[in-house]
Amino acid sequence: MRTTLPSGTRAEVALPPEHHRPYGGARLGIALAPDIMGLRPLFDALCDRLAREHGWVVCAPEPFAGHEDWTLEQRMAAARELSDERQIGDLVAAAELTGCDRTAVIGFCMGGMYALKAAGTGRFDRAVSFYGMIRVPEGWRGAGQKDALEHLAGRPDTPVLALVGGRDTYTPPADVEALRGLPDVTVVVYREAEHGFVHDPARPTHRAEDAADAWRRVVEFLS
């Protein structure tokens, strides 16, 4: 179901079925950062699946608030206008909305970049990035943004799991090694994978076996 965060951003919320709620409450709240295309049936279904299969409360904000109908080209052009304060703030608000004592942030592509940045707040117990940009792509750089590495440098002890493709041009080897060098960061590289190999089976880059392994690692990491 759709809701509205305090900032005015629209968000999708998925609740677990009753039999997944120990003592009447979910065990983990997830703030989920979608890819650049934002909320759509793909992510509505993902939120629902994570809630049903794992008993999590999931809240996913729209990254381009008020522009849900924008095309990919419009979103790519406007990415430099996004601010870390707003994006991270919405993820923190999403975590608050879940009402759970334990929370994690999960993100995909651009959302994976913001999941890394959100880990620097200390608000989350765990952070998971699926092929998130470690440094802001040149075409997206704007006054309100810093690299994920800068956000992570002084963070409290928030364990991070980063899942990247060995052939992903958005996460070049030098960036991956810089991320790997930070404390409490686990990096898993799928050598033959390109960008976006997990969350959308319709993509040509989807790799079913790697995707299954990645999700297995995520569930173990968040348990």
Backbone as CSV, one residue per row, in Angstrom:
resi,resn,N_x,N_y,N_z,CA_x,CA_y,CA_z,C_x,C_y,C_z
1,MET,0.851,-1.184,0.000,0.000,0.000,0.000,0.891,1.239,0.000
2,ARG,0.378,2.341,-0.552,1.114,3.590,-0.590,0.841,4.415,0.665
3,THR,1.874,5.129,1.095,1.748,6.068,2.202,2.594,7.282,1.871
4,THR,2.585,8.267,2.760,3.366,9.475,2.557,4.254,9.714,3.767
5,LEU,5.541,9.914,3.524,6.491,10.192,4.595,6.376,11.656,5.023
6,PRO,6.929,12.024,6.186,6.828,13.422,6.656,7.340,14.452,5.656
7,SER,8.290,14.070,4.819,8.838,14.990,3.815,7.885,15.236,2.654
8,GLY,6.828,14.434,2.557,5.918,14.493,1.421,6.202,13.442,0.375
9,THR,7.256,12.676,0.556,7.615,11.614,-0.385,6.646,10.451,-0.270
10,ARG,6.203,9.945,-1.403,5.360,8.756,-1.421,6.224,7.520,-1.213
11,ALA,5.656,6.523,-0.558,6.399,5.303,-0.256,5.456,4.107,-0.287
12,GLU,6.023,2.958,-0.620,5.292,1.691,-0.575,5.578,1.005,0.757
13,VAL,4.531,0.462,1.372,4.682,-0.269,2.635,4.116,-1.667,2.468
14,ALA,4.863,-2.652,2.931,4.402,-4.043,2.898,4.527,-4.630,4.296
15,LEU,3.448,-5.239,4.776,3.418,-5.842,6.110,3.441,-7.358,5.995
16,PRO,4.103,-8.027,6.942,4.116,-9.489,6.904,2.776,-10.060,7.324
17,PRO,2.475,-11.275,6.880,1.251,-11.933,7.358,1.325,-12.195,8.856
18,GLU,0.192,-12.365,9.456,0.126,-12.513,10.912,1.015,-13.638,11.428
19,HIS,1.091,-14.760,10.707,1.852,-15.895,11.237,3.347,-15.621,11.242
20,HIS,3.782,-14.509,10.609,5.189,-14.147,10.608,5.518,-13.114,11.683
21,ARG,4.550,-12.766,12.507,4.775,-11.700,13.473,4.907,-12.284,14.880
22,PRO,6.129,-12.533,15.337,6.308,-13.096,16.669,5.828,-12.120,17.746
23,TYR,5.009,-12.609,18.660,4.483,-11.812,19.763,3.814,-10.533,19.261
24,GLY,3.216,-10.608,18.066,2.464,-9.478,17.551,3.268,-8.431,16.820
25,GLY,4.599,-8.602,16.694,5.404,-7.584,16.022,6.417,-8.203,15.086
26,ALA,6.768,-7.496,14.012,7.767,-7.983,13.067,9.157,-7.917,13.693
27,ARG,10.031,-8.796,13.235,11.361,-8.874,13.829,12.342,-7.886,13.227
28,LEU,12.046,-7.364,12.040,12.987,-6.477,11.370,12.238,-5.523,10.442
29,GLY,12.633,-4.266,10.479,12.098,-3.278,9.556,13.125,-2.978,8.477
30,ILE,12.650,-2.884,7.245,13.531,-2.639,6.098,13.163,-1.323,5.431
31,ALA,14.128,-0.417,5.325,14.007,0.742,4.450,14.638,0.342,3.124
32,LEU,13.843,0.318,2.082,14.296,-0.201,0.798,14.398,0.925,-0.221
33,ALA,15.596,1.135,-0.754,15.841,2.201,-1.726,15.801,1.616,-3.134
34,PRO,14.796,1.957,-3.942,14.688,1.407,-5.293,15.793,1.916,-6.217
35,ASP,15.849,1.351,-7.402,16.767,1.854,-8.418,16.266,3.189,-8.948
36,ILE,16.940,3.727,-9.953,16.642,5.075,-10.426,15.214,5.221,-10.947
37,MET,14.596,4.130,-11.392,13.228,4.209,-11.904,12.173,4.230,-10.801
38,GLY,12.581,4.061,-9.569,11.706,4.271,-8.435,10.594,3.253,-8.271
39,LEU,9.532,3.680,-7.597,8.425,2.780,-7.277,7.639,2.428,-8.536
40,ARG,7.370,1.148,-8.682,6.607,0.607,-9.806,6.242,-0.820,-9.426
41,PRO,5.458,-1.524,-10.228,5.033,-2.874,-9.840,6.180,-3.802,-9.465
42,LEU,7.342,-3.658,-10.109,8.489,-4.508,-9.770,8.850,-4.373,-8.299
43,PHE,8.911,-3.144,-7.804,9.308,-2.944,-6.413,8.144,-3.150,-5.451
44,ASP,6.927,-2.894,-5.881,5.786,-3.253,-5.041,5.815,-4.757,-4.751
45,ALA,6.067,-5.542,-5.797,6.110,-7.005,-5.646,7.288,-7.434,-4.787
46,LEU,8.428,-6.759,-4.938,9.593,-7.121,-4.126,9.327,-6.846,-2.649
47,CYS,8.770,-5.687,-2.347,8.437,-5.369,-0.950,7.502,-6.423,-0.373
48,ASP,6.485,-6.787,-1.140,5.514,-7.789,-0.681,6.185,-9.140,-0.458
49,ARG,7.078,-9.520,-1.376,7.747,-10.819,-1.236,8.632,-10.861,0.005
50,LEU,9.375,-9.804,0.253,10.248,-9.782,1.429,9.437,-9.829,2.718
51,ALA,8.278,-9.170,2.712,7.414,-9.205,3.892,6.829,-10.590,4.107
52,ARG,6.346,-11.213,3.025,5.707,-12.527,3.145,6.706,-13.622,3.502
53,GLU,7.861,-13.622,2.848,8.807,-14.727,3.010,9.640,-14.621,4.276
54,HIS,9.874,-13.404,4.756,10.808,-13.246,5.873,10.203,-12.584,7.099
55,GLY,8.961,-12.142,7.000,8.335,-11.527,8.158,8.842,-10.131,8.452
56,TRP,9.359,-9.445,7.447,9.863,-8.094,7.620,8.775,-7.073,7.295
57,VAL,8.840,-5.914,7.953,8.055,-4.760,7.536,8.942,-3.946,6.596
58,VAL,8.451,-3.686,5.395,9.273,-3.050,4.362,8.640,-1.729,3.939
59,CYS,9.465,-0.686,3.874,9.005,0.614,3.403,9.992,1.139,2.366
60,ALA,9.494,1.439,1.165,10.341,1.865,0.050,9.922,3.252,-0.429
61,PRO,10.759,4.281,-0.241,10.416,5.627,-0.715,10.713,5.801,-2.211
62,GLU,9.974,6.674,-2.848,10.225,7.079,-4.228,11.400,8.076,-4.254
63,PRO,12.462,7.815,-5.012,13.613,8.732,-4.993,13.347,10.095,-5.632
64,PHE,12.462,10.164,-6.625,12.152,11.434,-7.286,10.762,11.883,-6.855
65,ALA,10.690,12.401,-5.653,9.402,12.748,-5.064,8.656,13.756,-5.929
66,GLY,7.391,13.458,-6.205,6.562,14.331,-7.005,6.734,14.157,-8.502
67,HIS,7.635,13.272,-8.891,7.893,13.062,-10.319,7.868,11.571,-10.649
68,GLU,6.919,10.886,-10.079,6.843,9.439,-10.252,6.649,9.026,-11.711
69,ASP,6.133,9.929,-12.535,5.868,9.599,-13.928,7.039,9.925,-14.859
70,TRP,8.154,10.373,-14.324,9.298,10.714,-15.160,9.871,9.490,-15.866
71,THR,10.385,9.708,-17.054,11.067,8.651,-17.804,12.477,8.451,-17.268
72,LEU,13.131,7.400,-17.738,14.515,7.157,-17.349,15.392,8.340,-17.758
73,GLU,15.181,8.866,-18.953,15.998,9.979,-19.432,15.827,11.204,-18.530
74,GLN,14.604,11.481,-18.113,14.372,12.613,-17.216,15.029,12.389,-15.859
75,ARG,14.957,11.182,-15.365,15.554,10.880,-14.073,17.084,10.961,-14.135
76,MET,17.654,10.439,-15.197,19.112,10.507,-15.344,19.576,11.964,-15.380
77,ALA,18.827,12.800,-16.092,19.198,14.211,-16.203,19.054,14.949,-14.873
78,ALA,18.096,14.523,-14.047,17.827,15.213,-12.788,18.590,14.621,-11.610
79,ALA,19.346,13.555,-11.811,20.026,12.886,-10.704,20.986,13.819,-9.978
80,ARG,21.592,14.752,-10.693,22.526,15.680,-10.067,21.832,16.645,-9.113
81,GLU,20.508,16.745,-9.234,19.761,17.656,-8.370,19.303,16.989,-7.068
82,LEU,19.481,15.687,-6.967,19.110,14.997,-5.736,20.059,15.404,-4.613
83,SER,19.552,15.416,-3.398,20.403,15.751,-2.253,20.505,14.562,-1.317
84,ASP,21.699,14.362,-0.793,21.886,13.291,0.180,20.980,13.487,1.386
85,GLU,20.816,14.724,1.817,20.000,14.988,3.000,18.579,14.483,2.807
86,ARG,17.976,14.766,1.651,16.599,14.341,1.405,16.519,12.837,1.227
87,GLN,17.422,12.255,0.425,17.358,10.822,0.158,17.603,10.005,1.424
88,ILE,18.629,10.365,2.171,18.933,9.635,3.412,17.833,9.889,4.444
89,GLY,17.357,11.119,4.499,16.279,11.441,5.440,15.036,10.612,5.190
90,ASP,14.703,10.406,3.915,13.536,9.578,3.609,13.765,8.121,3.997
91,LEU,14.973,7.627,3.862,15.259,6.248,4.269,15.176,6.107,5.786
92,VAL,15.658,7.098,6.514,15.531,7.075,7.981,14.053,7.137,8.365
93,ALA,13.278,7.991,7.696,11.838,8.076,7.979,11.137,6.770,7.655
94,ALA,11.577,6.095,6.588,11.003,4.793,6.242,11.268,3.778,7.345
95,ALA,12.478,3.821,7.902,12.810,2.918,9.012,11.935,3.209,10.228
96,GLU,11.725,4.488,10.516,10.859,4.861,11.640,9.439,4.361,11.430
97,LEU,8.965,4.461,10.194,7.600,4.060,9.889,7.372,2.570,10.139
98,THR,8.400,1.743,9.995,8.213,0.303,10.217,7.871,-0.020,11.662
99,GLY,8.275,0.846,12.592,7.981,0.609,14.005,8.789,-0.501,14.633
100,CYS,9.823,-0.963,13.957,10.624,-2.090,14.454,11.846,-1.598,15.229
101,ASP,12.216,-2.356,16.245,13.413,-2.006,17.016,14.690,-2.215,16.202
102,ARG,14.721,-3.289,15.414,15.860,-3.561,14.540,15.501,-3.141,13.124
103,THR,16.395,-2.411,12.485,16.138,-1.969,11.118,17.383,-2.162,10.252
104,ALA,17.132,-2.323,8.971,18.203,-2.410,7.982,17.801,-1.588,6.773
105,VAL,18.799,-1.173,6.008,18.544,-0.478,4.755,19.088,-1.330,3.623
106,ILE,18.286,-1.488,2.583,18.675,-2.254,1.391,18.447,-1.355,0.183
107,GLY,19.410,-1.352,-0.749,19.232,-0.537,-1.938,19.777,-1.188,-3.185
108,PHE,19.230,-0.752,-4.321,19.583,-1.327,-5.618,20.038,-0.217,-6.561
109,CYS,21.165,-0.437,-7.237,21.678,0.533,-8.212,21.861,1.894,-7.529
110,MET,21.182,2.954,-8.008,21.281,4.242,-7.343,20.834,4.132,-5.893
111,GLY,19.801,3.319,-5.660,19.359,3.087,-4.289,20.409,2.377,-3.459
112,GLY,21.217,1.533,-4.094,22.326,0.902,-3.386,23.355,1.917,-2.942
113,MET,23.578,2.937,-3.763,24.465,4.032,-3.378,23.928,4.743,-2.141
114,TYR,22.614,5.011,-2.136,22.039,5.692,-0.975,21.969,4.778,0.251
115,ALA,21.891,3.483,0.052,21.965,2.566,1.191,23.341,2.652,1.841
116,LEU,24.392,2.719,1.026,25.743,2.894,1.577,25.840,4.205,2.338
117,LYS,25.302,5.264,1.749,25.365,6.562,2.418,24.570,6.545,3.725
118,ALA,23.397,5.901,3.708,22.556,5.847,4.909,23.225,5.072,6.034
119,ALA,24.099,4.141,5.686,24.824,3.385,6.719,25.653,4.315,7.587
120,GLY,26.043,5.467,7.040,26.848,6.410,7.797,26.103,7.151,8.886
121,THR,24.773,7.032,8.920,23.994,7.751,9.929,24.042,7.077,11.291
122,GLY,24.305,5.781,11.318,24.233,5.031,12.570,22.822,4.628,12.948
123,ARG,21.847,4.956,12.103,20.438,4.648,12.405,20.103,3.184,12.177
124,PHE,20.867,2.525,11.302,20.516,1.171,10.891,21.433,0.132,11.529
125,ASP,20.834,-1.032,11.824,21.625,-2.131,12.378,22.466,-2.818,11.314
126,ARG,21.995,-2.811,10.066,22.704,-3.431,8.948,22.411,-2.617,7.688
127,ALA,23.308,-2.720,6.708,23.085,-2.062,5.417,23.508,-3.017,4.310
128,VAL,22.682,-3.094,3.271,22.957,-3.965,2.126,22.869,-3.128,0.852
129,SER,23.908,-3.219,0.041,23.926,-2.502,-1.230,24.069,-3.500,-2.368
130,PHE,23.068,-3.517,-3.240,23.160,-4.283,-4.479,23.698,-3.343,-5.556
131,TYR,24.913,-3.570,-5.976,25.600,-2.824,-7.036,25.390,-1.314,-6.945
132,GLY,25.508,-0.797,-5.706,25.407,0.644,-5.505,26.693,1.354,-5.880
133,MET,26.582,2.543,-6.432,27.751,3.316,-6.816,28.527,3.737,-5.569
134,ILE,29.799,3.477,-5.562,30.647,3.768,-4.407,31.112,5.219,-4.444
135,ARG,31.321,5.704,-5.644,31.534,7.138,-5.883,30.429,7.616,-6.813
136,VAL,29.956,8.849,-6.614,28.864,9.386,-7.427,29.325,9.465,-8.882
137,PRO,28.560,8.898,-9.818,28.931,9.018,-11.225,29.073,10.477,-11.637
138,GLU,30.002,10.746,-12.534,30.330,12.126,-12.894,29.100,12.909,-13.340
139,GLY,28.246,12.305,-14.139,27.064,13.004,-14.624,26.010,13.271,-13.574
140,TRP,26.142,12.654,-12.412,25.171,12.835,-11.337,25.656,13.784,-10.249
141,ARG,26.873,14.234,-10.327,27.438,15.028,-9.232,26.740,16.370,-9.114
142,GLY,26.332,16.685,-7.880,25.684,17.953,-7.603,26.121,18.487,-6.254
143,ALA,25.702,19.712,-5.961,26.160,20.380,-4.744,25.719,19.667,-3.471
144,GLY,24.608,18.945,-3.545,24.086,18.313,-2.332,24.518,16.883,-2.141
145,GLN,25.598,16.458,-2.825,25.989,15.056,-2.780,27.457,14.878,-2.399
146,LYS,27.708,13.788,-1.684,29.061,13.329,-1.402,29.143,11.858,-1.792
147,ASP,30.360,11.382,-2.000,30.546,9.968,-2.294,30.150,9.117,-1.098
148,ALA,29.714,7.901,-1.384,29.386,6.974,-0.294,30.586,6.746,0.606
149,LEU,31.776,6.720,0.041,32.989,6.518,0.845,33.126,7.592,1.916
150,GLU,32.737,8.829,1.593,32.823,9.912,2.584,31.816,9.698,3.702
151,HIS,30.612,9.276,3.352,29.599,9.008,4.381,30.026,7.859,5.285
152,LEU,30.667,6.870,4.708,31.030,5.671,5.464,32.276,5.858,6.315
153,ALA,33.101,6.829,5.975,34.410,6.955,6.631,34.301,7.133,8.144
154,GLY,33.338,7.926,8.590,33.251,8.177,10.019,32.046,7.554,10.675
155,ARG,31.480,6.532,10.060,30.221,5.976,10.567,30.430,5.187,11.861
156,PRO,29.381,5.057,12.648,29.413,4.127,13.782,29.507,2.683,13.265
157,ASP,29.503,1.736,14.157,29.663,0.328,13.765,28.386,-0.200,13.130
158,THR,28.228,0.021,11.853,27.096,-0.496,11.090,27.642,-1.446,10.039
159,PRO,27.510,-2.748,10.235,28.021,-3.689,9.233,27.356,-3.477,7.884
160,VAL,28.147,-3.568,6.832,27.688,-3.348,5.470,28.006,-4.574,4.630
161,LEU,27.036,-4.986,3.811,27.240,-6.034,2.818,27.033,-5.412,1.447
162,ALA,28.082,-5.432,0.612,28.009,-4.870,-0.733,28.160,-5.998,-1.747
163,LEU,27.185,-6.107,-2.641,27.159,-7.142,-3.667,27.345,-6.466,-5.023
164,VAL,28.429,-6.783,-5.711,28.750,-6.070,-6.944,29.092,-7.051,-8.065
165,GLY,28.973,-6.561,-9.294,29.327,-7.353,-10.459,30.739,-7.046,-10.922
166,GLY,31.470,-8.071,-11.264,32.838,-7.891,-11.714,32.945,-7.142,-13.029
167,ARG,31.854,-7.087,-13.804,31.849,-6.378,-15.086,30.972,-5.126,-15.045
168,ASP,30.714,-4.630,-13.867,29.851,-3.467,-13.693,30.692,-2.192,-13.800
169,THR,30.447,-1.398,-14.834,31.232,-0.177,-15.020,30.893,0.889,-13.981
170,TYR,29.754,0.755,-13.289,29.406,1.708,-12.239,30.195,1.466,-10.952
171,THR,30.781,0.287,-10.814,31.590,-0.032,-9.626,32.956,-0.528,-10.090
172,PRO,33.823,0.377,-10.561,35.142,-0.034,-11.049,35.984,-0.636,-9.937
173,PRO,36.981,-1.469,-10.305,37.778,-2.177,-9.306,38.401,-1.279,-8.245
174,ALA,38.876,-0.096,-8.623,39.497,0.783,-7.632,38.499,1.208,-6.561
175,ASP,37.259,1.481,-6.973,36.224,1.855,-6.009,35.870,0.674,-5.107
176,VAL,35.778,-0.500,-5.701,35.452,-1.696,-4.930,36.518,-1.957,-3.868
177,GLU,37.771,-1.810,-4.231,38.851,-2.037,-3.275,38.851,-0.984,-2.175
178,ALA,38.511,0.265,-2.523,38.415,1.305,-1.500,37.302,0.982,-0.505
179,LEU,36.183,0.486,-1.004,35.084,0.092,-0.125,35.481,-1.101,0.722
180,ARG,36.133,-2.058,0.110,36.548,-3.262,0.835,37.508,-2.930,1.973
181,GLY,38.251,-1.847,1.825,39.230,-1.472,2.844,38.655,-0.844,4.085
182,LEU,37.347,-0.533,4.082,36.724,0.070,5.254,36.358,-1.003,6.280
183,PRO,36.394,-0.669,7.569,36.029,-1.657,8.596,34.551,-2.011,8.533
184,ASP,34.236,-3.249,8.882,32.857,-3.743,8.957,32.146,-3.726,7.609
185,VAL,32.915,-3.781,6.525,32.334,-3.856,5.185,32.731,-5.177,4.542
186,THR,31.726,-5.946,4.122,31.961,-7.187,3.387,31.562,-6.966,1.936
187,VAL,32.487,-7.217,1.021,32.222,-7.045,-0.399,32.245,-8.415,-1.067
188,VAL,31.189,-8.716,-1.808,31.116,-9.958,-2.582,31.050,-9.572,-4.056
189,VAL,32.013,-10.066,-4.842,32.075,-9.752,-6.266,31.653,-10.977,-7.068
190,TYR,30.662,-10.791,-7.934,30.237,-11.838,-8.860,30.944,-11.548,-10.193
191,ARG,31.964,-12.295,-10.469,32.948,-11.933,-11.497,32.359,-11.724,-12.883
192,GLU,31.381,-12.522,-13.271,30.836,-12.430,-14.629,29.619,-11.517,-14.720
193,ALA,29.220,-10.931,-13.610,27.972,-10.152,-13.574,28.191,-8.708,-13.990
194,GLU,27.172,-8.170,-14.667,27.135,-6.756,-15.005,26.185,-6.042,-14.041
195,HIS,25.938,-4.764,-14.316,25.077,-3.973,-13.434,23.642,-4.516,-13.447
196,GLY,23.021,-4.531,-12.275,21.615,-4.901,-12.176,21.324,-6.371,-12.385
197,PHE,22.188,-7.247,-11.893,22.049,-8.674,-12.193,21.112,-9.426,-11.257
198,VAL,20.531,-8.737,-10.262,19.729,-9.446,-9.260,18.239,-9.139,-9.335
199,HIS,17.843,-7.865,-9.270,16.480,-7.545,-8.838,15.425,-7.548,-9.928
200,ASP,15.825,-7.602,-11.200,14.822,-7.564,-12.265,15.068,-8.700,-13.252
201,PRO,14.303,-9.797,-13.151,14.513,-10.937,-14.046,14.327,-10.616,-15.529
202,ALA,13.677,-9.500,-15.841,13.450,-9.143,-17.238,14.677,-8.505,-17.892
203,ARG,15.653,-8.126,-17.102,16.839,-7.481,-17.674,17.727,-8.510,-18.364
204,PRO,18.346,-8.123,-19.472,19.298,-9.033,-20.129,20.477,-9.390,-19.227
205,THR,20.795,-8.524,-18.279,21.936,-8.764,-17.386,21.594,-9.658,-16.198
206,HIS,20.325,-10.053,-16.069,19.934,-10.883,-14.918,20.663,-12.225,-14.951
207,ARG,21.134,-12.644,-13.771,21.836,-13.928,-13.623,21.176,-14.676,-12.472
208,ALA,20.349,-15.649,-12.798,19.492,-16.300,-11.799,20.290,-16.944,-10.676
209,GLU,21.362,-17.661,-11.003,22.124,-18.335,-9.958,22.832,-17.332,-9.053
210,ASP,23.418,-16.302,-9.648,24.068,-15.274,-8.835,23.047,-14.542,-7.976
211,ALA,21.868,-14.275,-8.535,20.825,-13.597,-7.779,20.392,-14.426,-6.573
212,ALA,20.227,-15.724,-6.771,19.837,-16.608,-5.667,20.907,-16.630,-4.588
213,ASP,22.162,-16.687,-5.002,23.256,-16.685,-4.027,23.303,-15.360,-3.278
214,ALA,23.108,-14.249,-3.996,23.135,-12.940,-3.351,22.036,-12.823,-2.302
215,TRP,20.818,-13.253,-2.636,19.728,-13.167,-1.672,19.979,-14.074,-0.469
216,ARG,20.573,-15.244,-0.711,20.908,-16.127,0.399,21.858,-15.422,1.377
217,ARG,22.843,-14.750,0.831,23.800,-14.016,1.663,23.118,-12.880,2.430
218,VAL,22.206,-12.198,1.758,21.506,-11.087,2.411,20.667,-11.573,3.583
219,VAL,19.923,-12.646,3.372,19.066,-13.168,4.456,19.924,-13.613,5.630
220,GLU,21.028,-14.272,5.377,21.928,-14.673,6.459,22.492,-13.455,7.176
221,PHE,22.870,-12.429,6.417,23.456,-11.218,6.980,22.468,-10.482,7.883
222,LEU,21.193,-10.515,7.512,20.176,-9.786,8.271,19.544,-10.605,9.385
223,SER,19.850,-11.871,9.444,19.214,-12.735,10.461,19.797,-12.480,11.854
